[in-house]
Amino acid sequence: MELRQLKYFMEVAKREHMTEAAEALHVAQSAVSRQIFNLESELGVDLFVRQGRRVRLTPIGRMFLESTTQAMKMLDNATREVKEHLDPERGTIRIAFPISMAAHTLPTAISAFRERYPKARFQLKQNIYNHLVDEVVNGEYNMALLGPVPMDEEKLEGHILFTENIVALLPSNHHLANEPILKLSQLKDEPFILLPEGMYFRDMVMNACADAGFEPKVSFEGDDVDALKGLVSASLGITLLPEITVMDTLPRATVKIPIIEPSVTRTVGLIIPKERQLLPTETLFFEFLKEFFSKQNG
């Protein structure tokens, strides 16, 4: 079994089309077909069902793809680890994050890290909360920045970097806009603008409102934090947001107001796998983040 065969197999499985896989691999279709045939002959099973020009994985093919994907990840990590042991300051940090960390938290930390290690590289991926957890568990990434930090995941280590407040964002012409602080119960009759159902931060908001004795009236939903800000800016309702998402600038025609009774907060930090070691450059960044935010909050 050759590494080339496995790469061809994974590309065909991804595209479910021999010709498209060959084009992506920049080789002739006959070469792809031959390598897949040789792989199936060596294994003694059919990995694909042929359907004209298209193919689909057999049940055994799906099992083999899962194992092959994990093996290729391990090989890629091993190759990177050897290179990074020779010079960890030139390695690559692969980190996933939610959109709420995209404007301030992560860019600020990366900028400070690059001042110390200017030759380090980054591969960044944005995703929603539950997918971030899954990607670290499954080995897609070794590190994710997120909030709140899960501390009871069996296969993950959670490391809290700081705790931030959740604030109310109101239109500047709102009748409560001049209040210095707000009780959450003061918003019980307001039209809320929230993330869609299934998003972790929406659940946080719903739970906080329940603790304050009411269920929010959801008038609009937005796919991300920027959409929520825009809808509030248009005076279509109010929302709750992590304070860090409005740290530098407020959207036009809006005000942010701290919330008391109850005080709503969330932890922000890193998750890393319990069963896999960080690569050398990832370890540098991991230790740097703990130091950086300790000084920021000290």
SULDA-V49030 format. One record per pair of residues at least 24 apart in sequence whose C-alpha atoms are under 10 Angstrom apart, sorted by sequence separation. I is the first residue (numbers start at 1). J is the second residue. D is the distance in Angstrom with one decimal. If there is no record, write none. Layout:
BEGIN
i | j | d
I | J | D
I | J | D
END
This chain:
BEGIN
i | j | d
8 | 32 | 6.3
9 | 33 | 9.5
12 | 36 | 8.8
102 | 126 | 8.1
169 | 193 | 9.9
184 | 208 | 8.2
185 | 209 | 7.6
188 | 212 | 8.7
192 | 216 | 6.4
193 | 217 | 8.7
194 | 218 | 6.9
196 | 220 | 9.2
197 | 221 | 8.9
199 | 223 | 9.3
230 | 254 | 9.5
240 | 264 | 9.6
242 | 266 | 7.9
269 | 293 | 9.5
7 | 32 | 9.9
8 | 33 | 8.9
89 | 114 | 9.9
101 | 126 | 9.2
184 | 209 | 7.0
185 | 210 | 9.7
187 | 212 | 9.8
188 | 213 | 8.5
189 | 214 | 9.0
191 | 216 | 7.4
192 | 217 | 5.7
193 | 218 | 5.9
194 | 219 | 8.3
195 | 220 | 8.6
196 | 221 | 5.7
199 | 224 | 9.7
226 | 251 | 9.1
229 | 254 | 8.4
9 | 35 | 8.1
91 | 117 | 9.9
99 | 125 | 9.8
100 | 126 | 9.7
185 | 211 | 9.4
186 | 212 | 9.5
188 | 214 | 6.2
189 | 215 | 9.4
190 | 216 | 7.6
191 | 217 | 5.4
192 | 218 | 4.7
193 | 219 | 6.0
194 | 220 | 6.6
195 | 221 | 5.3
196 | 222 | 6.6
5 | 32 | 8.3
8 | 35 | 7.3
9 | 36 | 6.3
89 | 116 | 9.3
90 | 117 | 7.8
92 | 119 | 9.2
93 | 120 | 7.5
94 | 121 | 8.6
95 | 122 | 7.6
96 | 123 | 8.4
97 | 124 | 7.6
98 | 125 | 8.5
99 | 126 | 6.4
184 | 211 | 9.3
185 | 212 | 5.7
187 | 214 | 9.3
188 | 215 | 7.3
189 | 216 | 7.5
190 | 217 | 6.9
191 | 218 | 5.9
192 | 219 | 5.7
193 | 220 | 4.8
194 | 221 | 4.9
195 | 222 | 5.2
196 | 223 | 6.4
4 | 32 | 9.6
7 | 35 | 9.9
8 | 36 | 7.2
9 | 37 | 10.0
89 | 117 | 5.9
90 | 118 | 8.2
91 | 119 | 7.8
92 | 120 | 6.0
93 | 121 | 6.2
94 | 122 | 5.8
95 | 123 | 6.5
96 | 124 | 5.7
97 | 125 | 6.3
98 | 126 | 5.4
99 | 127 | 7.2
100 | 128 | 9.7
184 | 212 | 6.4
185 | 213 | 7.2
188 | 216 | 6.1
189 | 217 | 7.2
190 | 218 | 8.8
191 | 219 | 5.3
192 | 220 | 6.9
193 | 221 | 5.5
194 | 222 | 6.3
195 | 223 | 5.8
196 | 224 | 8.7
5 | 34 | 9.3
6 | 35 | 8.9
88 | 117 | 9.5
89 | 118 | 8.0
90 | 119 | 5.0
91 | 120 | 5.4
92 | 121 | 4.6
93 | 122 | 4.7
94 | 123 | 4.6
95 | 124 | 5.3
96 | 125 | 4.6
97 | 126 | 5.0
98 | 127 | 5.2
99 | 128 | 7.7
183 | 212 | 8.6
184 | 213 | 9.3
185 | 214 | 7.4
187 | 216 | 8.2
188 | 217 | 7.8
190 | 219 | 9.1
191 | 220 | 8.1
192 | 221 | 8.5
193 | 222 | 7.3
194 | 223 | 8.6
195 | 224 | 6.5
5 | 35 | 5.6
6 | 36 | 8.6
9 | 39 | 8.4
89 | 119 | 6.4
90 | 120 | 4.5
91 | 121 | 6.2
92 | 122 | 5.3
93 | 123 | 6.1
94 | 124 | 5.9
95 | 125 | 6.5
96 | 126 | 5.7
97 | 127 | 6.1
98 | 128 | 5.5
99 | 129 | 9.6
184 | 214 | 9.4
187 | 217 | 9.8
194 | 224 | 9.0
195 | 225 | 7.6
4 | 35 | 8.1
5 | 36 | 6.6
8 | 39 | 9.9
9 | 40 | 9.9
88 | 119 | 9.6
89 | 120 | 5.6
90 | 121 | 7.0
91 | 122 | 8.5
92 | 123 | 7.0
93 | 124 | 8.2
94 | 125 | 8.0
95 | 126 | 8.8
96 | 127 | 7.0
97 | 128 | 7.8
98 | 129 | 6.5
185 | 216 | 10.0
194 | 225 | 8.8
5 | 37 | 9.5
16 | 48 | 9.0
18 | 50 | 9.9
88 | 120 | 8.1
89 | 121 | 9.0
96 | 128 | 9.6
97 | 129 | 8.2
98 | 130 | 10.0
195 | 227 | 8.9
2 | 35 | 9.2
5 | 38 | 8.2
6 | 39 | 8.2
16 | 49 | 9.9
17 | 50 | 9.4
20 | 53 | 9.9
87 | 120 | 9.9
96 | 129 | 10.0
98 | 131 | 9.6
194 | 227 | 9.4
195 | 228 | 7.5
1 | 35 | 9.9
5 | 39 | 6.5
13 | 47 | 9.2
16 | 50 | 9.5
17 | 51 | 9.5
19 | 53 | 7.9
20 | 54 | 9.6
97 | 131 | 9.8
98 | 132 | 7.8
193 | 227 | 9.3
194 | 228 | 6.7
205 | 239 | 9.0
5 | 40 | 9.9
13 | 48 | 8.3
16 | 51 | 9.8
17 | 52 | 9.5
18 | 53 | 7.2
19 | 54 | 8.8
96 | 131 | 9.6
97 | 132 | 6.9
193 | 228 | 6.2
205 | 240 | 7.0
2 | 38 | 9.9
12 | 48 | 9.3
17 | 53 | 6.4
18 | 54 | 7.0
96 | 132 | 6.5
192 | 228 | 9.7
193 | 229 | 8.9
204 | 240 | 9.8
205 | 241 | 8.8
1 | 38 | 8.7
2 | 39 | 8.5
16 | 53 | 9.0
17 | 54 | 4.6
18 | 55 | 7.5
95 | 132 | 9.6
96 | 133 | 9.5
194 | 231 | 9.9
1 | 39 | 6.8
9 | 47 | 8.8
16 | 54 | 5.8
17 | 55 | 5.7
166 | 204 | 9.9
193 | 231 | 7.4
202 | 240 | 9.2
9 | 48 | 9.6
15 | 54 | 8.9
16 | 55 | 5.0
17 | 56 | 8.2
96 | 135 | 8.3
106 | 145 | 8.0
166 | 205 | 9.1
193 | 232 | 7.5
201 | 240 | 9.5
202 | 241 | 9.8
15 | 55 | 8.7
16 | 56 | 5.6
96 | 136 | 8.6
105 | 145 | 9.3
192 | 232 | 9.2
201 | 241 | 8.7
1 | 42 | 7.4
15 | 56 | 9.1
16 | 57 | 8.0
95 | 136 | 9.4
201 | 242 | 9.1
1 | 43 | 8.9
12 | 54 | 9.5
13 | 55 | 8.0
14 | 56 | 9.4
12 | 55 | 8.0
13 | 56 | 7.0
14 | 57 | 9.7
193 | 236 | 8.0
194 | 237 | 9.7
12 | 56 | 8.8
13 | 57 | 6.6
96 | 140 | 9.4
101 | 145 | 7.8
192 | 236 | 8.6
193 | 237 | 6.0
194 | 238 | 8.8
195 | 239 | 9.5
12 | 57 | 9.3
95 | 140 | 9.7
96 | 141 | 7.0
101 | 146 | 7.4
191 | 236 | 7.7
192 | 237 | 5.5
193 | 238 | 5.8
194 | 239 | 6.5
94 | 140 | 9.3
95 | 141 | 6.4
96 | 142 | 8.7
97 | 143 | 8.9
98 | 144 | 8.8
100 | 146 | 8.5
101 | 147 | 8.9
191 | 237 | 4.9
192 | 238 | 5.1
193 | 239 | 5.2
194 | 240 | 7.9
94 | 141 | 6.5
95 | 142 | 7.2
96 | 143 | 6.6
97 | 144 | 5.6
98 | 145 | 7.5
99 | 146 | 9.4
100 | 147 | 8.9
190 | 237 | 7.0
191 | 238 | 6.3
192 | 239 | 5.5
193 | 240 | 8.3
194 | 241 | 9.3
13 | 61 | 8.6
93 | 141 | 9.6
94 | 142 | 7.3
95 | 143 | 5.2
96 | 144 | 4.6
97 | 145 | 5.0
98 | 146 | 6.3
190 | 238 | 7.0
191 | 239 | 8.5
192 | 240 | 8.4
13 | 62 | 8.6
93 | 142 | 9.2
94 | 143 | 7.1
95 | 144 | 5.3
96 | 145 | 6.4
97 | 146 | 5.9
98 | 147 | 8.5
190 | 239 | 9.3
212 | 261 | 7.5
93 | 143 | 8.8
94 | 144 | 8.7
95 | 145 | 7.3
96 | 146 | 8.5
97 | 147 | 9.4
211 | 261 | 9.4
212 | 262 | 6.8
14 | 65 | 9.6
187 | 238 | 8.5
211 | 262 | 7.6
9 | 61 | 9.5
13 | 65 | 7.7
148 | 200 | 8.9
187 | 239 | 9.5
147 | 200 | 9.3
148 | 201 | 8.7
208 | 261 | 9.9
209 | 262 | 9.0
10 | 64 | 9.7
147 | 201 | 8.7
208 | 262 | 7.5
9 | 64 | 9.7
10 | 65 | 6.7
208 | 263 | 8.9
209 | 264 | 9.8
9 | 65 | 8.1
10 | 66 | 9.6
148 | 204 | 9.4
184 | 240 | 9.9
208 | 264 | 6.9
208 | 265 | 9.7
6 | 64 | 9.9
10 | 68 | 7.9
171 | 229 | 9.6
6 | 65 | 9.0
9 | 68 | 9.1
10 | 69 | 7.7
169 | 228 | 9.3
170 | 229 | 9.2
205 | 264 | 8.7
169 | 229 | 7.8
171 | 231 | 9.3
172 | 232 | 9.3
173 | 233 | 9.9
204 | 264 | 8.9
7 | 68 | 9.0
171 | 232 | 5.8
172 | 233 | 8.2
174 | 235 | 8.1
204 | 265 | 9.4
6 | 68 | 7.1
7 | 69 | 9.5
10 | 72 | 9.9
170 | 232 | 6.3
171 | 233 | 5.8
173 | 235 | 8.0
204 | 266 | 8.8
6 | 69 | 9.1
169 | 232 | 7.2
170 | 233 | 7.9
171 | 234 | 7.5
172 | 235 | 8.3
174 | 237 | 9.2
169 | 233 | 9.0
171 | 235 | 5.4
174 | 238 | 9.1
6 | 71 | 9.9
7 | 72 | 8.7
74 | 139 | 8.9
170 | 235 | 7.9
171 | 236 | 8.3
201 | 266 | 9.5
6 | 72 | 8.6
73 | 139 | 7.6
170 | 236 | 9.6
171 | 237 | 7.5
73 | 140 | 7.9
170 | 237 | 7.3
171 | 238 | 7.1
70 | 138 | 8.7
73 | 141 | 9.8
130 | 198 | 9.0
169 | 237 | 9.1
170 | 238 | 5.0
171 | 239 | 9.7
3 | 72 | 9.0
70 | 139 | 7.8
129 | 198 | 9.7
130 | 199 | 8.0
169 | 238 | 5.9
170 | 239 | 6.9
70 | 140 | 9.2
128 | 198 | 9.9
129 | 199 | 7.2
130 | 200 | 7.5
168 | 238 | 7.2
169 | 239 | 5.4
170 | 240 | 8.8
69 | 140 | 10.0
128 | 199 | 7.3
129 | 200 | 6.3
168 | 239 | 5.9
169 | 240 | 5.9
128 | 200 | 8.2
129 | 201 | 8.4
167 | 239 | 8.5
168 | 240 | 4.5
169 | 241 | 7.0
128 | 201 | 9.7
167 | 240 | 5.5
168 | 241 | 6.4
169 | 242 | 9.9
186 | 259 | 10.0
166 | 240 | 6.4
167 | 241 | 5.5
168 | 242 | 8.9
169 | 243 | 9.5
184 | 258 | 9.6
185 | 259 | 9.8
166 | 241 | 5.5
167 | 242 | 6.3
168 | 243 | 8.7
181 | 256 | 9.4
182 | 257 | 6.8
183 | 258 | 8.7
184 | 259 | 6.2
185 | 260 | 9.5
165 | 241 | 8.7
166 | 242 | 4.5
167 | 243 | 5.7
179 | 255 | 10.0
180 | 256 | 9.4
181 | 257 | 5.7
182 | 258 | 6.3
183 | 259 | 5.7
184 | 260 | 6.7
185 | 261 | 8.0
165 | 242 | 6.2
166 | 243 | 5.4
167 | 244 | 9.4
169 | 246 | 9.1
177 | 254 | 8.3
178 | 255 | 8.5
179 | 256 | 9.9
180 | 257 | 6.4
181 | 258 | 5.1
182 | 259 | 4.9
183 | 260 | 5.0
184 | 261 | 6.4
185 | 262 | 8.9
164 | 242 | 7.0
165 | 243 | 5.7
166 | 244 | 8.6
167 | 245 | 9.9
177 | 255 | 6.5
178 | 256 | 9.9
179 | 257 | 7.4
180 | 258 | 7.4
181 | 259 | 5.9
182 | 260 | 6.0
183 | 261 | 5.3
184 | 262 | 6.8
164 | 243 | 6.7
165 | 244 | 8.2
166 | 245 | 9.7
167 | 246 | 9.2
174 | 253 | 9.9
176 | 255 | 9.8
177 | 256 | 8.2
178 | 257 | 8.8
179 | 258 | 9.4
180 | 259 | 9.4
181 | 260 | 6.9
182 | 261 | 8.1
183 | 262 | 7.2
184 | 263 | 8.5
164 | 244 | 7.3
171 | 251 | 9.5
172 | 252 | 8.6
173 | 253 | 7.6
174 | 254 | 8.9
177 | 257 | 7.9
182 | 262 | 9.8
183 | 263 | 8.6
184 | 264 | 9.1
169 | 250 | 9.1
171 | 252 | 8.8
172 | 253 | 5.0
173 | 254 | 8.0
174 | 255 | 9.1
176 | 257 | 9.3
182 | 263 | 9.9
169 | 251 | 9.4
171 | 253 | 5.8
172 | 254 | 4.5
173 | 255 | 9.1
170 | 253 | 8.6
171 | 254 | 4.3
172 | 255 | 5.5
170 | 254 | 5.5
171 | 255 | 6.2
172 | 256 | 9.1
169 | 254 | 6.6
170 | 255 | 5.4
171 | 256 | 8.9
169 | 255 | 5.7
170 | 256 | 6.4
168 | 255 | 8.1
169 | 256 | 4.6
170 | 257 | 7.9
167 | 255 | 9.9
168 | 256 | 5.5
169 | 257 | 6.6
167 | 256 | 6.3
168 | 257 | 5.2
169 | 258 | 9.1
166 | 256 | 9.9
167 | 257 | 5.7
168 | 258 | 6.4
166 | 257 | 9.4
167 | 258 | 4.9
168 | 259 | 6.7
166 | 258 | 7.4
167 | 259 | 5.8
165 | 258 | 7.8
166 | 259 | 7.2
167 | 260 | 9.4
165 | 259 | 8.3
166 | 260 | 9.9
147 | 242 | 9.4
128 | 224 | 9.5
167 | 263 | 9.3
166 | 263 | 8.0
167 | 264 | 7.8
165 | 263 | 7.7
166 | 264 | 5.4
167 | 265 | 8.8
165 | 264 | 6.1
166 | 265 | 5.4
164 | 264 | 8.8
165 | 265 | 4.4
166 | 266 | 7.3
164 | 265 | 5.6
165 | 266 | 6.6
163 | 265 | 6.7
164 | 266 | 5.6
165 | 267 | 9.0
163 | 266 | 5.7
164 | 267 | 6.4
162 | 266 | 8.7
163 | 267 | 4.3
164 | 268 | 7.3
162 | 267 | 6.0
163 | 268 | 5.9
161 | 267 | 7.6
162 | 268 | 5.5
163 | 269 | 8.7
160 | 267 | 6.3
161 | 268 | 5.8
162 | 269 | 6.7
159 | 267 | 9.5
160 | 268 | 5.8
161 | 269 | 4.6
159 | 268 | 8.4
160 | 269 | 4.3
161 | 270 | 7.4
158 | 268 | 9.7
159 | 269 | 5.5
160 | 270 | 6.6
158 | 269 | 7.2
159 | 270 | 5.2
160 | 271 | 8.8
158 | 270 | 5.9
159 | 271 | 6.3
157 | 270 | 8.1
158 | 271 | 4.6
159 | 272 | 8.3
156 | 270 | 9.8
157 | 271 | 5.5
158 | 272 | 6.8
156 | 271 | 6.3
157 | 272 | 5.4
158 | 273 | 8.9
155 | 271 | 9.9
156 | 272 | 5.7
157 | 273 | 6.1
158 | 274 | 9.6
148 | 265 | 8.9
149 | 266 | 8.2
150 | 267 | 9.0
155 | 272 | 8.7
156 | 273 | 4.6
157 | 274 | 5.8
148 | 266 | 5.2
149 | 267 | 5.7
150 | 268 | 9.6
153 | 271 | 9.6
155 | 273 | 6.1
156 | 274 | 5.1
157 | 275 | 9.6
147 | 266 | 6.4
148 | 267 | 4.5
149 | 268 | 5.8
150 | 269 | 9.2
154 | 273 | 9.5
155 | 274 | 5.4
156 | 275 | 8.1
147 | 267 | 5.5
148 | 268 | 5.4
149 | 269 | 5.8
150 | 270 | 9.1
151 | 271 | 8.9
153 | 273 | 9.8
154 | 274 | 8.2
155 | 275 | 6.9
156 | 276 | 9.7
146 | 267 | 8.5
147 | 268 | 4.2
148 | 269 | 7.4
149 | 270 | 6.9
150 | 271 | 7.7
153 | 274 | 9.7
155 | 276 | 9.6
146 | 268 | 5.7
147 | 269 | 6.4
148 | 270 | 9.5
149 | 271 | 7.2
145 | 268 | 7.4
146 | 269 | 5.7
147 | 270 | 8.4
100 | 224 | 8.3
145 | 269 | 5.6
146 | 270 | 6.3
147 | 271 | 9.9
99 | 224 | 7.2
100 | 225 | 6.6
144 | 269 | 8.3
145 | 270 | 4.6
146 | 271 | 7.7
98 | 224 | 9.6
99 | 225 | 7.2
100 | 226 | 8.9
144 | 270 | 5.6
145 | 271 | 6.7
99 | 226 | 8.8
143 | 270 | 6.7
144 | 271 | 5.4
145 | 272 | 9.3
159 | 286 | 9.8
143 | 271 | 5.7
144 | 272 | 6.9
161 | 289 | 7.7
162 | 290 | 9.5
142 | 271 | 8.2
143 | 272 | 4.9
144 | 273 | 9.9
161 | 290 | 6.3
142 | 272 | 5.7
143 | 273 | 7.6
160 | 290 | 8.6
161 | 291 | 9.1
141 | 272 | 8.6
142 | 273 | 6.3
159 | 290 | 8.5
161 | 292 | 9.0
162 | 293 | 7.0
141 | 273 | 9.0
142 | 274 | 9.8
161 | 293 | 6.0
162 | 294 | 7.9
139 | 272 | 9.9
160 | 293 | 9.7
161 | 294 | 7.1
137 | 271 | 9.4
139 | 273 | 8.1
142 | 276 | 7.8
162 | 296 | 9.0
163 | 297 | 9.2
136 | 271 | 7.5
137 | 272 | 8.3
138 | 273 | 9.1
142 | 277 | 8.2
143 | 278 | 8.2
161 | 296 | 9.8
162 | 297 | 7.2
136 | 272 | 6.6
137 | 273 | 6.3
139 | 275 | 9.9
142 | 278 | 6.4
161 | 297 | 8.9
136 | 273 | 6.3
137 | 274 | 8.8
139 | 276 | 8.5
141 | 278 | 9.9
142 | 279 | 8.4
133 | 271 | 7.8
136 | 274 | 9.9
137 | 275 | 9.1
105 | 244 | 7.4
132 | 271 | 9.1
133 | 272 | 9.3
137 | 276 | 9.6
143 | 282 | 8.0
104 | 244 | 7.1
105 | 245 | 8.7
133 | 273 | 9.8
136 | 276 | 9.9
142 | 282 | 8.2
143 | 283 | 9.8
100 | 241 | 9.0
101 | 242 | 9.7
103 | 244 | 8.7
104 | 245 | 7.2
100 | 242 | 7.7
103 | 245 | 7.0
104 | 246 | 8.9
105 | 247 | 9.5
143 | 285 | 10.0
100 | 243 | 9.7
101 | 244 | 7.8
102 | 245 | 8.6
103 | 246 | 9.1
104 | 247 | 7.5
143 | 286 | 8.5
100 | 244 | 7.7
101 | 245 | 7.4
103 | 247 | 9.1
104 | 248 | 7.8
100 | 245 | 5.9
103 | 248 | 9.0
99 | 245 | 9.1
100 | 246 | 9.6
121 | 281 | 9.2
122 | 282 | 9.8
120 | 281 | 7.7
120 | 282 | 9.9
105 | 268 | 9.7
117 | 281 | 9.9
120 | 284 | 10.0
120 | 285 | 9.5
101 | 268 | 9.4
117 | 284 | 9.3
117 | 285 | 9.5
113 | 284 | 9.3
114 | 285 | 9.9
113 | 285 | 7.3
116 | 288 | 9.6
97 | 270 | 9.5
96 | 270 | 9.9
95 | 270 | 9.7
96 | 271 | 10.0
110 | 285 | 8.8
113 | 288 | 7.1
109 | 285 | 9.4
112 | 288 | 9.2
113 | 289 | 8.3
112 | 289 | 9.5
110 | 288 | 9.8
109 | 288 | 8.8
110 | 289 | 9.0
113 | 292 | 8.8
109 | 289 | 7.0
112 | 292 | 8.3
106 | 289 | 9.8
109 | 292 | 7.4
108 | 292 | 10.0
109 | 293 | 8.4
93 | 278 | 9.8
94 | 279 | 9.9
93 | 279 | 8.5
92 | 279 | 9.1
93 | 280 | 9.3
94 | 281 | 9.5
95 | 282 | 8.7
91 | 279 | 9.0
92 | 280 | 9.3
93 | 281 | 6.2
94 | 282 | 7.5
105 | 293 | 9.9
91 | 280 | 7.8
92 | 281 | 6.4
93 | 282 | 5.3
91 | 281 | 5.4
92 | 282 | 7.4
93 | 283 | 9.0
95 | 285 | 10.0
88 | 279 | 8.7
89 | 280 | 8.6
90 | 281 | 7.6
91 | 282 | 8.2
93 | 284 | 9.1
88 | 280 | 5.6
89 | 281 | 6.3
93 | 285 | 7.4
87 | 280 | 8.8
88 | 281 | 4.9
89 | 282 | 9.8
91 | 284 | 9.8
92 | 285 | 9.9
93 | 286 | 9.6
85 | 279 | 8.6
86 | 280 | 9.5
87 | 281 | 8.6
88 | 282 | 8.7
84 | 279 | 7.5
85 | 280 | 6.3
88 | 283 | 9.1
89 | 284 | 8.0
84 | 280 | 5.9
85 | 281 | 8.5
88 | 284 | 7.8
89 | 285 | 9.8
81 | 278 | 9.1
82 | 279 | 9.3
83 | 280 | 9.3
84 | 281 | 6.5
81 | 279 | 5.7
82 | 280 | 9.2
84 | 282 | 9.6
80 | 279 | 7.7
81 | 280 | 6.7
80 | 280 | 9.0
81 | 281 | 8.7
77 | 278 | 9.5
78 | 279 | 8.9
80 | 281 | 9.5
77 | 279 | 7.6
END
